[in-house]
Amino acid sequence: MLAVFNPTGDTLKASLAGVLPEKWAVRSAGNNAVPYNLGIKPGARRGTRVELVGPATVKGPRGINDEPESFTLWLMPADYTPIPPETFAQFQDAQQLGANEAMAVYCTTFTTGTPTWPEWKSDIVKALKLKVPTGTANAPAGP
């Protein structure tokens, strides 16, 4: 688990590698990130975006195009407070998956499912030792 907020490079990949099912991989990762369609206070630390991709082909967010199953995580500093969007996004806003003393983790998927890893939310919560916010619709029970 990441004990302090520094989710980059080998530390991040090692934290996630043990939980990834066979044929799943980190497609991309980038710093200076903010969860999809959420804002951030000026001067606040930004986080790390990680896109994970699996082997199955599913439909994209509109249910039209074939795309690899995938989801995106944003690992934000624990003190990150999202600023609600002022406009409607084309797709669902990122939702908080959970948090611990080092980070708050947000997630979303831009595909219609993750058939080869339906328990990804609960697996990520366990791997990163996150506490799930009470009363959220994003409880880790699958996509």
N, C-alpha and C positions, 0 to 999 in steps of 0.2 A: 504494500500500500504506500501511497505517497504521503509521507509524514508532514511535509511542508509543501506549500504551493509552489511547485516548480515542475509542472507536467510537460517536460520536453524530452526529446531524444530517447536515449536508451531506457531511462527510468520509466517513462510513459509506456513504451513498447513492452517492457518487462512486466509492468503492472497488468497490462491487458493480454499479453501473450498466453498466460496460463488459463485464461477463461475462454479464449476463442475456440469455437468448434473447428473441426477439420475442414479445410478449404476456405475458411474465413480469413481475411487479412485486413490490415490497416491500409486503406487506399491512399489516404492523404492525411496530413496533419499540418496545422499552421498556427502561428502565434498571432497576437494582436487581434483576437477574435471576440465577438459578442454573439450571444445566442440569437438564432434566426428571428427577426422582426421585434427584438427587444432592444431597448436603449440602454445607455450607460451614462453615468454622471461624468461631466467633463473632468479630466484629470485622474479618473479612477483607473486602477489597473485592469487591463483586459486579460482574456484567458487564452486557452488553446482549443482549437477545433480539431476533432478527429473523426474522419469518415471511415466506417467499417463496411466491408462489402463481402457478400457470400456467393456461393456457387450457383444458386437457383436463379432462373429468369422469371421475373414477375412484371406486372404492369407498373408504369410510372404513376405519378400522383394524380393524373387525370384519368387513369385507367385505360390509356390508349397505347402508348409506346411500350415495347418490351425493354426492360432494364434489369441489371443485376440487383438482387435484393440488397438493401443497405440501410444504414441509419447513421445519424451524425450525433456526436457527443460534443458538448462544450464544457470544458473544465475551467471553472471560474474561481477567482479568489473567494474564500469563505464569506467575506464581507460584501460581496457583490449584491447590489439591490437593483433588480431590473426596473427599467422605466417602461411603463405600458406604452404600446404603440399608439400613435395618433391616427394612423391609417390602417385599413384592412390589408393584410398580406394576401398574396396569391395562394399561399398554403398555410397550414396550421402553424401558429407560433410555437417556438420551442417551449417545452414544459420542464419544470424542475423534476429531476429524477430522484435526487436526494442530496445530502450534504454531510460533511464531517468537519472536524476542526480545521482542516487545511483547504477544503474546496467545496464549492456548490456545483453540482453537475446537472446540466440541462440536456435535453435530447429531443429529436424529432426524426421521422422517417419520411423520405420523399418517394417511397414506393408503396405499393398496396399490401405488402406483407413481407415477412421473413420466415418462409416455411421451413428452412433448414435450421433455424435458431429461434423458435417461438418464445423461449424463456429469456431472451437477451436482457430484458430490463432487470429481472430478479438476479441474473448472473452478474451483471455489472454492479448492482447494488452490493452484492456479497463481496465481489472482488475488490471493490474500492472502499468497503466498509462504510457505506453510506447509511444515514438515517433518513427514512422516507418521510416527507412532510405529511402530517395527518390531514385527513379530509380532502385529499387531492384525487383527481380522476386518473392520475398517472401512477397509481400503485403498481409495483413491479410484478405484473401477472402475465406478461407477454406483450406483443405489439398492439 
